[in-house]
Amino acid sequence: MKQQRPLTITGGRLVLPDGVSEGALRCVDGRIVAVGDVIPEVEDEVIAARGQLIAPGLVDLGVFSVDKPAFHFGGITRAALMPDQSPPIDYPSRVQFTAYSGKPDLWVHPLAGATVGLEGKALAELALMREAGARGIATGRRWIADSGIMLRLLRYAAMLDMVVVTHAEDGGLAGQAVATAGEMATRLGLPSAPAEAEALAVARDIALAELSGARLHFRQVTTAAALDLVRAAKMRGVAVTAGVTPAHFMLSDLAIADFRTFGRMSPPLRAEADRRAVVEAIGDGTIDVIASGHDPRGPEDKRLPFVDAEPGMAGAETLLAMVLTLVRDGVIDLARAFALLAGNPARLLDVAAGSLMVGLEADIALVDPERPWIIDSNKMAASAGNTPFDKQPAQGQVTGLFKGGVRVG
Amino acid sequence: MTAAQSSASGRYPAGGDAFPHRSLLGIAPLQTHEILYLLDEAEQWVELNRRSAKHAEALAGLTIINAFFENSTRTLLSFEIAGKRLGADVVNMHAATSSIKKGETLIDTAFTLNAMRADGIVIRHGSSGAVALIADKVDCPVLNAGDGQHEHPTQALLDALTLRHALRERSQDCQDFNGLTVTICGDILHSRVARSNILCLTALGARVRVCAPPALMPDAVEAMGVTAFHDFDAALAGADVVMMLRLQNERMEGQFIPSPREYRHLYGLTGSRFRRAARDALVMHPGPMNRGVEIDSEVADLAGTSLITRQVEMGVAIRMACLDVLTRRTRGVPGWARLAERGA
């Protein structure tokens, strides 16, 4: 649905790229036309923000399911969908179908599967998928084991100027592991892999990105060693960016005690020292993107022995609240929080959204950053309640959401 | 003497407080005095099992299901005999003939077993944590007979009981294992027996050494209170007890050691190597043994030194004790009130 009537949101705290300031925002024909000291016109629909945050709608880079109720609860107006679907998104018509699947009130940006069937062997039709609406390329849940194929992929992606989203885990080391090697995995008797599996993959992919000139985005970097590699590569000017999900800055592998399958993630939860390194990397700018990794899984996938359970969490609803804990802890400020959640992912996907700037798409979230609530896996908007944060108190909720200037819901 | 009367009453909290668990899922959840309680309770069954008429009626009328999702001969037999000697109706469910093969989920199997109104379920499963998952969904006590690479608590308890008897016969007073050095050698990584034994032996005061090639040694195993060795000769030096484990080839994906021959060269308990251990050292093996690989017959069959057959004997007594203790709440034994919640 197109925006019928101009909209002005007044009396809020605007979360702008360079800081928070009081003011209003006006949208016409689905675009932001004025920000700051704005007086509503007579014909405008006026919404009073009453001191709440007026923030960009979240751009969630790397979700596994199009789960509109959960995305809208979490303030997400755009989601980049991983190609790991059934069937995989490795073909132009599937890209096209997926790109329309959320409209009008949620825009899904399909990530083109890098290889046919996501098998890491033959390159998929990346240029045709770009034409069909793919905003980036992703290797899927696994890395591409063959370095020669990875280099060819990166060179091709560089030519197409598409970001390549990779999974940083050396497949040989990771094997069938479901946990990070350490005391917890040993006590539980779970197959585990050393955390270095991530640094190995990151080191290789950075070297290949440097060689090819491609834009490389690690969807999740979760260990101190790998973050050091990303930090150093950025210093050298390599076009590399890093993301993470809240599970890896909120939880360590203690969360899998008693075989709790809601704590089964890919990559697996890490040691406490690595969790702290992730928080530090969010603070110092090494990490560019925080995404939900939204992967709702019902009991048929989670109420199983730990080894047999599927990895992943339903993260869309808790994404914003978890990032706001970093703001309250003084790790980042509000402007940076929304850069991580919206501005940076929008830039990587090259979409005209993600911040409150004139000319961009009017994807707006009204946020009460203090509103308390209890996360409850039984009462989630998501299609499944697999959250490791079950029964935890949280603060910060979206109170209104606009996609292209039109109120959602 | 009835089963409810503890042979060691007075040393433990009264009645059900002596063992306040609904199920036996591992050694990890147990306090040291709870381990000792089970060992003491087993003594009466050791005695009974040595008589010609080995029958008690403690569990008469109760149904015990042995649900084995993983192949087993000795443990299943041991649990079956234990249940029958206590007078229970024992039923064995083999995974090979069950609906697991037809795609039924573990949880549905648990609901099915529960609906049959078993009074106790003994479970072996190939996945770590699977037994706890089932225990959470059924109303009766659950005994873990081995879950993946996690725990095998009755094996650790029977090993402790065996060791206690052997030491007593040498007139060493041993309420616990303080001062004793135990070397566990073999495939520690894939072994639930090793994990349960590490927990049990360290709780009872023993110094535990584990020995394996790097690929078969779990990470951060020292955090469990043991000393790790790759050199078997060093691990054996002065050890009072040597516990050998077999290579769990069925759990290995890929190659962990170059060859059995090379493994034997480095980690086989040969007669000459065994002499590095303490002068009266004892040898244990949970079975099944691979003679000529991890242990030579020369050592395995050494009378007075090898406890391997004794371990099998004590296994029945320990399992009787566990079945007896865990069903006391159902049987309404005085002092054993029902626990409020599942999984307690």
Chai-1 contact restraints between the chains, C-beta under 6 A:
chainA,res_idxA,chainB,res_idxB,connection_type,confidence,min_distance_angstrom,max_distance_angstrom,comment,restraint_id
A,A181,B,D219,contact,1.0,0.0,6.0,A-B,restraint_1
A,G182,B,D219,contact,1.0,0.0,6.0,A-B,restraint_2
A,G182,B,A220,contact,1.0,0.0,6.0,A-B,restraint_3
A,E183,B,A220,contact,1.0,0.0,6.0,A-B,restraint_4
A,E183,B,A223,contact,1.0,0.0,6.0,A-B,restraint_5
A,T186,B,P218,contact,1.0,0.0,6.0,A-B,restraint_6
A,T186,B,D219,contact,1.0,0.0,6.0,A-B,restraint_7
A,T186,B,A220,contact,1.0,0.0,6.0,A-B,restraint_8
A,T186,B,V221,contact,1.0,0.0,6.0,A-B,restraint_9
A,L188,B,S128,contact,1.0,0.0,6.0,A-B,restraint_10
A,L188,B,H150,contact,1.0,0.0,6.0,A-B,restraint_11
A,G189,B,S128,contact,1.0,0.0,6.0,A-B,restraint_12
A,G189,B,G148,contact,1.0,0.0,6.0,A-B,restraint_13
A,G189,B,Q149,contact,1.0,0.0,6.0,A-B,restraint_14
A,G189,B,H150,contact,1.0,0.0,6.0,A-B,restraint_15
A,G189,B,R195,contact,1.0,0.0,6.0,A-B,restraint_16
A,L190,B,S128,contact,1.0,0.0,6.0,A-B,restraint_17
A,F259,B,G129,contact,1.0,0.0,6.0,A-B,restraint_18
A,R303,B,I107,contact,1.0,0.0,6.0,A-B,restraint_19
A,P305,B,S127,contact,1.0,0.0,6.0,A-B,restraint_20
A,P305,B,G129,contact,1.0,0.0,6.0,A-B,restraint_21
A,P305,B,A130,contact,1.0,0.0,6.0,A-B,restraint_22
A,F306,B,G129,contact,1.0,0.0,6.0,A-B,restraint_23
A,V307,B,S127,contact,1.0,0.0,6.0,A-B,restraint_24
